[in-house]
Amino acid sequence: MTKGKVYLVGAGPGDPKLITVRGLEALKRAEVVVFDRLAGPQLLNHARPDAEHIYVGKLPDRHTMKQEEINQLLVDLALQGKTVVRLKGGDPTVFGRVGEEAGLLQKNGIIFEIIPGITSAIAVPAYAGIPVTHRDWASSFSVITGHESPDKLDHSIYWDKVTNATGTLVFLMGVAKIGYISEQLIKHGRSSDTPVALVQWGSRAEQRTLVGTLEDIADKVKAANLKPPAVIVVGDVVRQRETLSWIEKKPLFGQRILVTRARSQASDLVSKIDELGGEPYEFPIIEIKLPSSQDKLQAIEAALGRAEEYDWVMLTSVNGVDYFFQWLDRYGVDIRRFHRANFAAVGPKTAEALALRGIRADLLPESYHAESLLESLDSLIGSGETALLPRGDLARAMLPQELRERGVQTVEIDIYETAMTAPRDLWLPEMLANGEIHVITFTSSSTVINLLEALRQLGVTNPAEALQNIEIACIGPVTAKTAEDNGLKVTVVPDKATIDGLVEALVDRRRVLKGE
Ligand code: SAH
């Protein structure tokens, strides 16, 4: 069997966008991804759907896998012919034990690549507004481990030299030793009023920064009960934070926001949350696909075959537009055959999707749901006219029913189906219980129903209760009603039922909660 290949990839400090382009490419190719929690589970969303995920971190019933076991695992997988990505937090060569992993691969004649990552030593201070060097304040920096017993720390660190060798000192894994570290630095000649910062969980929603001096930082860490992981920065550059802190100023900073819509539709919401400083957490629980039953296919073909007869084509989602055109292509129907039809769009995104295909919507209602569409249609559509409604299988019955009552001949076709996806991310229940998810966004009734079901599948007995203390944001009144009917307390519903509206409402809600 041909041997596989192993990529030892730096994942960056937490923000999944801080992986390198090369690292991401390797991840997208991998058949197996070996990861732990510091190297963000969210990055797994980029792996192939059929890729195997192997978690080597701590589990309630298991200790973290020993380094030797991980080394051997990588060798075994490669010997099975697999393309493997080993994701590592930060940069793999900075206290990442990549030497041991690569060493054993080399011994076994397995090809490997080391793909650098952005180390927390630099990135985490940067996210707190602290540059590790500065033209006026520090012309060099050291990265030092704090993870040794005090004796060994003394043994492997030459405090007399390290203390003054560079302008800035960065300690990783040093939180528990902060008292000892500051003592040594003072003892070897750093002034006791030297500024120090601890940045905990940098680039993540939990990012928190504590600033003090060598004199008082240990007490402050104790008082604040600050726990690892944190990067410790010592030196004058810390003062830069007063003017350069940036991410903390963004309106959604500190908020981890669950995005439940299908991955194929989520990018707009995800990137808007990200731009506003929030941390989008993708947990897609629906999937959009083509219907497969013969009956449905025949119904679509027959309905499109009558293109000339329609007075109206009503599109109620972007998916509806996308799939409508896919089916036209599949059955060889030219759009010009709908020459009689007016096109109605439920909202601006649907209208935009139509416009991209060269069709300007004839009707766009005041607010963006089926009731409003119906209202605006009332004076325009008459008894005896014919309307085509290409929709998803879960679309509500209200619109076709009401149209029929008005004497409109209504042809409804399911041109796509919404299916529940099996949850692959097993951490959600624990994250919810730990308060690590701050907001949940629902963009359709099926996202509500399916999230509750997914949580049940993940072992949560009362999902609605598990979501009690979390902000629930729904795109519009229909989704909000479904959420409330299922026992959720909805706190955010925008005036306009669009993604932009939803994001604006999240920002407003944040302002209210912060008392701004
Ligand atoms: N290879 C990693 C470091 C591994 S050692 C890198 O290059 O970043 C683990 C230590 O890194 C932690 O104890 C902490 O000091 C630091 N660290 C990693 N990610 C961090 C984060 N997001 N916030 C704060 N510290 C972090």
Residues whose N, C-alpha, C, O or C-beta is under 5 A from the ligand:
A	BS01	SAH	P13 G14 G89 G90 D91 P92 V94 F95 G96 I118 T119 S120 A121 V124 F171 L172 M173 G174 V199 Q200 W201 G202 P229 A230 V231
